[in-house]
Each structure stands twice: as C-alpha cells, then as structure tokens.
Amino acid sequence: METIVGTSNRVLAVDLTTQEFEVIEVPDIDRKMYIGGKGLGLKLIYDRMDLEADPLGPDNMIAFMPGVLMGTGAPCSGRFAAVTKSPQTGVMASSSCGGPFGMALKTAGWDGLLVKGASENPVYLVVDRDGVTFRDAGDLWGKDTRQAQEQLAKEGEALVIGPAGENLVRFANIASGHRFLGRGGMGAVLGAKKLKAIVAAGKAYKIVPKDPESFDRIKKIATDYINRNPWTSQAQRKYGTLSIVNITRTSGILPVRNFQDGTSDNAYKITGEVISEKYDTRHHTCKPCTILCGKKGKFDGEEMPVPEYETVGLLGSNLDIYDPVAIARWNRLCGDMGMDTISAGGTLGWVMEATEKGLVKTNLKFGSPDGVEEALLDIAHCRGFGADMAMGSKGLSEKYGGTEFAMHVKGMELSAYDPRGSFGQGLSYAVANRGGCHLSATMMVMENFMCFLAPHTTMSKARWTAFFENMWCCVNSLHTCLFTSFAYTTELTIPRFSSWISTLIGMQFMPGILMAAVDFSVIYRKMWQAVTGISISKSEFMRAGERIHVLERYMNTRMGVTAGKDTLPARLLTESRRCDKKNRTVPLDKMIAKYYRIRGFTPDGRPKPSLLKKLGIAA
C-alpha cells in the first residue's frame, strides 16, 4: 500500500455523456481558500457549470468530496460531502454523509469526484486508483438501495439510488451503507443522469498527515474533549440523536400536527430514553466515530436502524403518531426507496392537513398510521397521487392551495424544530442557502439545548447566525461531524470555566467581544493545518468559512434567490403554537435586515460587489 502525505490534490472529473474522464489538479491556494469538502466542491462547480443549468439536465454537475480529514483517523472524520444544483429547490444544495464510500474514494487516491453529463442507458461507475470504468446497470435498475449495495459489495463501497431517485422524486436521496446524502434531491440528480451507482475500490493508499506529531497532539486533545463533554460522551453516546426529543418537547419546539403545535403529552414515547429501554438499542455508527450517536434496535423482534431525531419528529410527532415500531418501519422503507425522511414527513403532514380541509382526497389523517406505508411507496414509484406528492409540499400547495401551511423554505421542508420557540432558528431557516435546513447555523442549540441565548428575543441573533454559518461551512469542508462542535467549543478554557450566566451575558449582550476573545475554530484549524502542512490563522480560517457561504449565496442569487425568498411559512409568522400561552410568532423582519447588513448584502439579499472582491470571488 502506497502513502499519500497530506492530500492528493487530485479530483476525478467524469462525463457520462461521452464516457470519458480527466484529472483536475487542485492548487494549494484553492485548498486554503475553500478548505476542502463542501467548499472545494462549490468552487469546482462554480468554475465549470452554467448556473442556469436544469437540475435534472445533463449540464448539472454533482461533486462528491471526502475532505482533508478523511482517512487520517481524526475523531468523527468518516464523513464526506456532496454538492449540486437541487431539483427540489432550484438552487445549490450540499449534503453530508457518514457512509463508507468517502473512505473508499479517498483511499483510492482521490480528493473528489465531479460528475456531469447523462447516459442514455442505466450505468454505474467503478472508481479505482487509475480512474473510472463505465458499466451497464440494467440489472440494477429498479432495485432498492439495500439490494443494489448487496449486489455491488464485491466491487467496493457503493453510492446507490433507489426507485425514488430513478423516478425523479424531488427529495430522493443517495445511500452509502446505512447512511444517506439526505437532502436536496441528490438521488433525482443521479436518476436523471441514469447513474444508478458509483463504486469506489479503495485501500490503495494510506493517508498520513504532513505533520504527524502536531496531528497526534491535537487529535488527543480533541478526543479528550469529546470524552469528557456530557453531551457527546453521555447523551449522544447513550441515546443518540433521540436524546434531543426531551429537550424539544419540553421547550415547545417539537413539530406536532404539521407544526400546529410544539409539544404533545404522547411525545415521551419517542424519546431516546424510552426507545433505548424498550427496543434493545446498540451502536450503529459512521466509521471512524468517537461520539457513537448512531443506533440500531429490535422492533417487534426485527433488527432495524433506530430512526434519527429528524425522522421521529417529521414521520412521528408531525403526523401526531408516536409508535416507534411504525416509525422505524417507515424509516427503513424510506431508506430502501432512497428518499429523505424529513421531506417525506413534511409532505405527508401537508397532505393530512389538506385532506382535513378538503383540498385533496386521501385516506391519510393525523394520528393514524393507516395508509402511510402505501403513500410512501406511491411517492417512490410516482403512482397515482404519489406523483404529485413526489413534488413535495411546495409543489402540492401551488397546485391544490394551502400554501400557508406548506412547511418549507425555498422548497425544502423544515426539519424538526419549531422556530416560534427559537427565534434565531427562525432566522437561520429563512436565510439558509439550501432551504429549510437546521444545520446551516444550528441556532436552536444555543437557544434551547445549551440555553446560552434567550430563545424569545431577536437580540444578537443575526450576528450569531452569520458567525455559525461561517463556522459550519468550515466544519463541513474539513470534513467532520458537526456534533464535535458541542465538545470542541464548550470545552475551551473560557466557556468551560465560565459560569452559565456569564456565558449567557457574553453571547447575548457582547457577541463581538466573545467572538474575538475565544478561538472557537482552534481544534478544527489545527487539525487541517497538521494534515495539509499549510499554515492558516484563525482569521484566515473563519474568512474561508465566510467565503464558502457567500459563494454559495452568490450562486443562489444568480439562480433567482432574492430577499423575498428568505422567509418562513405563513403559519410561523401569523399563527401561534397551541402550547404557547403568550401566542408568539417569529418576528422575522426585525432580524433579516440586520442580518443582511452584517453579511454585507444589499437590501435585496445579494452579496455586494465589494464583498465579493474582498473574499476573492470572481463575479
């Protein structure tokens, strides 16, 4: 086995139309400016793709990017990113996955894979150290994601789509092992290209940091932080992401009945504590992983993945259903069909309410599991009304009415946090580049999980939203798990040894001083620096995150995003939650204008030419 020191700086570019490939050399300046992963994927596409390309047309490109930490053994670094123009939103989308494909691609000698064009007939790709081989996928077409991966297992680690991707469901995803590139409809992008799978034959190279001594030192510190932090070493490790349910239900931000309410007396049934006790859960994680949040369990005697928090929120409480066995089955079914559980649940929530209101005729209703499995299969195969549901809640509401309770931003269904109980999260949803995404700035963590920001005020929310957008762009470009941030940021000297009240005061009333005083990026940038051998300061690292975010925003504005699309569903702006006696709604307008000023955007939400110039983005 040969060794790659640092990064290979090689990206494999594949054209499905001509069945040719080439090697793109990545200069160090692009690596430093865009970090890797998501950031470098955006840069590659920006330099090469017509931004007016049809998301389901041959000119759309999709990039798969492992990031510089993949293969190094850094904590929770078994993740890779994908970037493309989304058929769900019509703007740029990125996604993160913890499946084994990323490691195989990296150890085959590639820092990324860029795919364009479209095949006339179903194909799959086999990527190895020498390039790519094109193979017929006729016998794979129609198979679900588990069947396809089983058939390809002897050739390497596979990325595959299921029937939903083949049938161009707008929220189809891509599977790698038992993990998924979940949001934005990336499965439909591959389906339109007639690309059933990509197999990476890895293990040709070993990845070694350029500065192994520094890397080992910072890796040990990072691991210690994770192992002593109560959130990462106890709550997440024991109960997985379902540890969140108790927080969201008690703080009133758990979606219930299509976001009509924020909690339910029955929600305890889907908490991590109850599911861990009743369903014999065990670890079922990404590799390598230090936090170990992924779980599997026995549901009616059958071993299945334990649904993640977003899934129990959208396919459970959002439908007013609290049966863990039923939700686990629907979760696995969505995985087999290859479609996003968040958008599936958000779409079904709209259908149930639209059925109540007489806008559509279905047998689906809140509180009943009857017909849900059939509906999910109809969506995946675009059968009957399933063909309309495959458009998602935005498309459904535009066709049948009910836009006021279609719970999406820019066409992407909201994840499982009601922003009427988390105003910063409301801003984060509205301005998130990829749509209704909770991972753009994760403001609900500061507001409701750690309680470092008061959830029902607009103060400092614009400043922190922009800060965490930049920070998470860096994390998703390294690429590592966002959950590490619980440990890496709160275990630093100042946050760790400050009282909760002093941290609250600092974040709420003196955000600029706290941002300047604390290097929240220190673990991340020192790891990146040790692997690449490229020196990078705190300001350069955070500027890279800003550059990545602004580039994505600029690409989106050229695809039609303006201030008018930085909004929330009418329900969140005009209707209160039933559980809230103060009848609060999201005061979005008070935050948006300030956010644009902080960002350096025009009042219409476009990055100013001076900002693009400062960040080195060619307009």
N, C-alpha and C positions, 0 to 999 in steps of 0.2 A: 504494500500500500504506500503510495506516494503522499507527500505532505504539502499542504497549502499553508503558507505562513501569512497570517492576516486575512486578506481576501484575494480571490482570483481576479476580481475586476473584469470578469467576462460575463456577458449576458447573451443568451442564445435567442436569436430572433427567427421566428418561423412564419412562413407564408403558406397558408393552407390552400390557397388558390393555385399556386404554381408548384406546390410541394417542394419548396426549396428552403434553405436556412442559411443564415450568416451569423458571424460572431461580432458583437459590439463590445469594444473596449471602453471601460468606464474610467475617465481620468480622475485623479485624486481630488481635483477641485470640485467636481460634481459630487464625489463621495462626502467631502467636507461640508458642502453647501446643502446637501439633501440627505445626509446620514446613511441612507440605505432603505430597505423595506418599502413602506408606503411612499416616502418622499422621493426616492430614486425612481420608483415606478411611475409616479406622476410626471417627473421630469422626462423620462423616456417617452411617455405618451405625448406630452406637450410638444416635444421637439419633432414628433413624427406623424401625428394624426391630425386630420382635418376635424376641428372641433364640431363641425356641423354634421358629422357622420351619423347615420342612423344607428342607434344602439344595437339593432338586430340586423344590421347590414354588414357586408364584408369589410368595409373600411374601419369599423370599430376595432380597437385593439384591447387586449387584456394582458396585463402583466402579472406574473407570479414571482414574488420577491422574498427570499429567505431572510435577508438582513445579516449584519455582520456578526451577531452573537450566535447564530445557528451553528451548531457543531462544536462550540467551544466548551460546553458544559456549564455555562453561566446559569444561575438559578432561573428556572421558568423560561428558558430561551427556546423551547421547542415549538416556536410559532413562526408562521410565515404570513405575508400579506398578499392580497390581490387588489388590483386597481383596474377599473374600466369605466366606460360610459354606461350608465344604468338604463335598462329598458323600463324600470319601474318609475324612475323619476325624471329621466331625460337629462340628467347632469352627472357629474363624476361620482363614483362610488368606490369606497375601499372597504376591505373586509379582512379580518384576522382569523387564522385557523391554527389549531394545535395538533393537527393530524400528522402522520409520518411522512407525507410527501415532501415537505420542506427539507427535512434532513436528507432525504434521498437525493433531492435536486442539488443541494449544497455539496454533498459528498460525491456527487458525480462530476463536480468541478465547476458548477455554475452559480453565479451570484444572482441570476434571474432568468426568466423565460418570458419572452414577448411574443404574443400570437396575434396574427392578423389574417385577413382573407376568409374564405369559406370554401369548404369542399362540396363537390356535387353529391357525393355519397358519404354515408357514415364512415368515419375513420377514427383511429386512436393513434397517439404518438408514443414512441418509446425513446426516452432521452437517456443517453449514456455519456461517457467522457468524450466521445468523438463527435457528438452531435445528435441528430434525431432520425428515426426511421418512421415512415408512414405506413400504417397497417389498416386493413379493412376491418370495420367494426359492425358489419351487417349482422353477425350472430350475437352481438352485444346490444344492439338497438332494441329497445323495449324492455330490457331487464332493469330491475330496481338497483339501487346503489349497492346493497349487500351482495346481490347475485353478481353484479359486474365486478366488484372488487375480488370476490372469491375466484372468478374465472381468470383474473389477471394476476393473481397473487404470485405465481411462479416467475413473472417477468420483472417484478419490482414493486415499489409503492405507488399506488394509483390515486389520481384525482378522477372522480367519475360524476356524471349526472344521472338522474333517474328519469322516469316518464315525465315529470313536471318540466324539466329542462328541455326534453325532446319536444314537448308540446307548447313551449314558449310561454309558460306561466310566468307572469311578470315578477313573481317573488320566488322563482326556482333558485335553489342553491347548488353548491358543489360539495361532494363528500370526500374526505380523506380519512380513512379508518372510521372511527365513530365520532369524528369531529367535522365541522362544516364551515365553509365560506358562506355565511348565512344570509347576509342582507344585500339588497340592491338588485336581485335578479340575475346574478352572475351565471347561474345554471342556464338561463334562457339565452345568454350571450353565446355559450358553448353550443347549445342546441341549435341556434340559428346558423352556426358555423359547421354544423353536422359533426362536431367533435365530441364523441362520446366519452373519451377518457384520455388522460396523459399519464404515462407510467415513467417513473424515474428509477433507473438502475444505479443506485448509489454505491457507497462503500469503496469507491475507487481512490478516495483521498481522505486524509486525516487533516482536520483543521487545527492549527496551532496559533495562538496569539503571538504578535511580534514582540511583545514584552511580557513573557510568561510570569516573571516574578511579580510585577505590578498586578497582573491579572489575577494571580492566585491570592494575592493580598486583598484586593478589593472584592474578590469572589467570597472569601471567608467572611469579611465584614458584612456583605450583603446577606449571606446565609444566616449569620448570627442575628441580623435584624429581623429576618423572616421568622426565625425560630423563637424569638422572644416577644414578638408582637402578638397581642391577644387576638387580633382579628385574623391574621394569616395563620398563626400556629394553633389556634383553638377553634374559633367559629367556622372559618372556611375549611379547615382540615377535617373537622368532625362532621359538619353538616353540609358542606359545600355551599353553593350559591343560595340554597334554600334557607340558610341562616338569615337571609335578608327579609324573609316573609314576616317574621315577628316585628321587625322594625317598620316595614311599610304599612302593615295592618294597624299597628298602634299609633302611628303618626298620621294615618288617614290618607296615604298616597298609593294604596293598593287599588288598581283598577277593578271596579265591580260593575257589572251590567253595562258594558260599553262606556265606561268612565262616567256613569251616572252617580256613582258613589265611590268613597275612598276606603271603605272597610266593610267587613261582614262578620257576624257572630260565628259563621262557619269557617272562617279563614284559618283558624288554628289547625284544621285538618290537613292543610297543605304546607305546614311549617316543616323546616328541616328536622326539628326535634321529634315531631310525631312520625314523620316518614322514616327517619333513622331507626326509631324503636320498632315500628310495625313491619318494616319491609327489609330488614337484614341488609342494610347498605354496606358497601365496601368501596375502596378506592378504584377509580376507573378514569385515569388522568391522561393529560398530554405527557409526552416524554421528550426531554427530561423535565421533571417538575419537582419543586420543593414545597409548594403550598398544598398540593394534593386535593383540590376542591372537587374534581370530577368524581361522580359516584355511580354505582350500579346496585340494583337490589332485586329482590324476588317479589314479584307482584302476582298474586294467585299462583304461586309456585313456579312462575316462569321468570328467568333472569332477563332483565331489561335495563337500559340506561335510566338512571333517575333523572327526570326532567329538570332542566335548569330553572332558575328563578323566573326568567322572562317567559318560559313556557307555561309554568303553573299560573303565572299572572295573566297571560293572554288566552291560553286554551282552558284555563281553570276559572279563577275568580271573575275575569272579564266576561265570561259566559254564565256566571253565577253557578258554576259547577265545582264541587270540592271533593271529588272522588279521585284519589291518587292513582288507582288502578286504571281508570278510564283515561286519565290524562297521560299516564305512562304509555298506554297503547297508542294514543293519538300521536304522542311524541315520536314513538318508533315508526309509526306509519308515515309521518311527515319525513322522517329521515330516509326511509326506504324509497319514498316517492321523489325525494330530493327537493323539498321546499321549506321555506323559512317558517318556523312555528310562530314567530311574533306577528308577521303579516297575515298568516293563516288565521290566527286567533282574532286579530283586529278586524279582518274581513268578515269572519263569522259573527262577531259582535255587531257589526253594522247590519248584517243580514237579519239577525234575530230582532233587532230593534225596528228595522224597516218592515219586517213581517208583522210585528205588533201594530205598526202604524198604517198597514195596508198598502205600502208602496210596492211590495213584492209578495208573491205567494210561495211559501215554503212550509215545511213541517218543522222547521227549527225554532226553538224558543228557549229563552233564558231559563236556567235551572234544570234543563232536561238534556241528557246525553243522547237521546233518540235522534238518529239521523246525522250525527256529527261525523262518524266514520265514513258514511256514504258520501257526505258532502265533500270531505277531504279527498276521497278517491275521484269524485266528479271533477273537482278542481284540477287535480293532477293530470287527468285524462281529457280535460276540457269537454266533458259530456253534459249536454243539456244546459241547465242554468249554471253548471260548473264552469262553462266557457266564459260567462260573464263574471263569476266570482274570481276567475283567474286574472282579471284585470286589477283586483284589489279594491279597497273601499273608495278610493278616489274615482276610479272609472265607473264603479257601480253607482255612486251618488250622482255623478254627472249624467248618467243615463236614466236613472229612476227617480232622482230627487233625494233629499235627505243629506245635503252637503254639510249641514250644521252639526250633524252627529257622525260624520265620517272622520274618524280619529287618525289623521295623518298630517304630516308636514312635507310639502313638496312631493307628495305621492307615496311616501314611505310611512307605514303605520307606526304609531307611537309605541315605544317599549313600556314596561310595566311600572311607571312612576307618574302619579297624577300631579302635575305642576301647580295645581291650586293649593297644594300644601307644601310647595317647594318652588318659590318664585324664580330663583336662579336657574333651576332646572327648566322652567318655562322659557326663559330667555335662551338657554342652551339649545333646547329643542328647536326654537324658531329660527335661530341663525346657523344651526349645524349644516355643514356643507352637504352631507349626504341625505338629509331629511330628518325624519323623526327618530333621531339617534340619541341614546342615553350616554354613549361612550365619547362623544365629542368633547365634553368638558366635565362630566360626572358631578355636576353641582349638588345633586341630591346627597352625595357622600358627605360633603362639607355641611350641608344644611340639616339633614335628617339622620345620618348614620353617626357622624362624629360630633355634630352639633357645634361646629366652630363658626357657623354663620346662622343668624336668625332666619328661619325659612320664610317668614311672612313680612319681609321688608325688601325694598329694592336697593338699599344702601350697599355699595361695593360689589354688587352682583355683576355689573358689566365688566369691571376691572378683573375680577377673578375668573369670569367666563373666558375672557380673552387669554388670560395667563394659562389656564389649564388646557385650552385649545392648543396653544403653542407647546406646552409640556407633553401632552399626549401625542401630538404629531411626532415628537422626538422618540417617545417610547415605542410607537407603532412603526418607527423607521429603524430602530436598532436591530432586531425586533424582539420584544419580550412582553410578558404578560402584564397588563395594567394593574392586576391585583398586587404586584410587587410594590406599587406606589404606597399602599397602606403602611408597609413597613419602612420603605426607603425614605419616605418623607417625615413620618411621625417619630421615627427612632433617631433622627438627627438631634444634636445637642440641645438647641434652643427649644424645639417643640417637645422633646422628651422631658426636659427638666423645668418646663414652664407649667404653671397651673392651667387648668382648663379655662378658667375665667380670663387669665392674661392672654391666652391664645385667642380666645373669642374676641376680646377687645382689640387685639392686634389685627386680626383678619377683618373685623367689621369696620373699625374706625381708622386703621392705619395700614391699609394694604400695601401701599408703596414702600413704606419703611420695612415691613416684614419681608416683602419680595427681595428687597435689597440686602437685608441682613442675613437671610437664610438661603443657602445654595441647595434648593430642592432637587437640582439635577445632578448632584455630585456623584452618586453611585453610578448613574447611567452614563454620564460622560466619561468618567474614569475607566469604565469597562470598555466603552467604544474606543477610547484612546489607546488602551493597552492592547486591544485586538488589532487595530489598524496601524498603530505606530504614528498616527497623525495627531499632532498637538492641537487641542481645542480648549478654549477658555469657557467659563460659564456664560459670558455674554454671546460668544460665537455659537455655542450650543443652543441657547434659547433663541437666538436670532435664526438659526436653522429651522427650529420649530415654527417660528413666525413665517419664515419664507415658504415652508411647505403648506401651511394653512392658507396663506394669501395666494399662492399659486393656484391651489385648488379653487379658492373663491373666484379668482380672476377667470379661470377656465369656465366656471359655472356662469358667471355674468355674461360671458360670450355665448353661452348656451341658453340665455334668456332669463337668468335669475336676477331679480331686482328686489328693492325693499318690499314691494307688495307680496312677495313670496316668503318673506321672513316673518311668518305669522303662525298662529296656532288655530286649531279647530274652534269654531264659534262657541261650542259648548264650554270650553275652558275660559273663554273671555266674557261670557254672558250668563252662564248657569253655575250655581254653587253646588258643592257636594252635599248630599243629604246628611252626612255625618258632621258637617261644619255648621255650628250654631251661629257663627259670625258671617256666614254666606259669602265667603271670599271667592273672588275670581282672580285671574292672573293680570296684574297691571303692566302689560307688556309694553305699551307705548312709552312708559316712563323709563324703561331700560334700553330700548332699541336705539334711540337717538344717541344716548351716551355711549353705547357700545360702538356705534359707527365712528364717533369722534375718537375714542380710544384706539380703535383699529386703524384709523387713517383712511376711512372710506368716505365717499361722498354721501350726501343725504339720501341718495337713491341706492346706497349699499354697494357701490362699486369701489374697488381699490383705486386711490388717486394715482396718477402718473408718477408723482414724486415718491410715493411709497414703493411702487414697482421698481423705480430706479434705485432707491436706497437698498432694496433687497436683491438687486441684480437680476430681476426677472425681465426678460426681453418681451416687450409688448408687441 
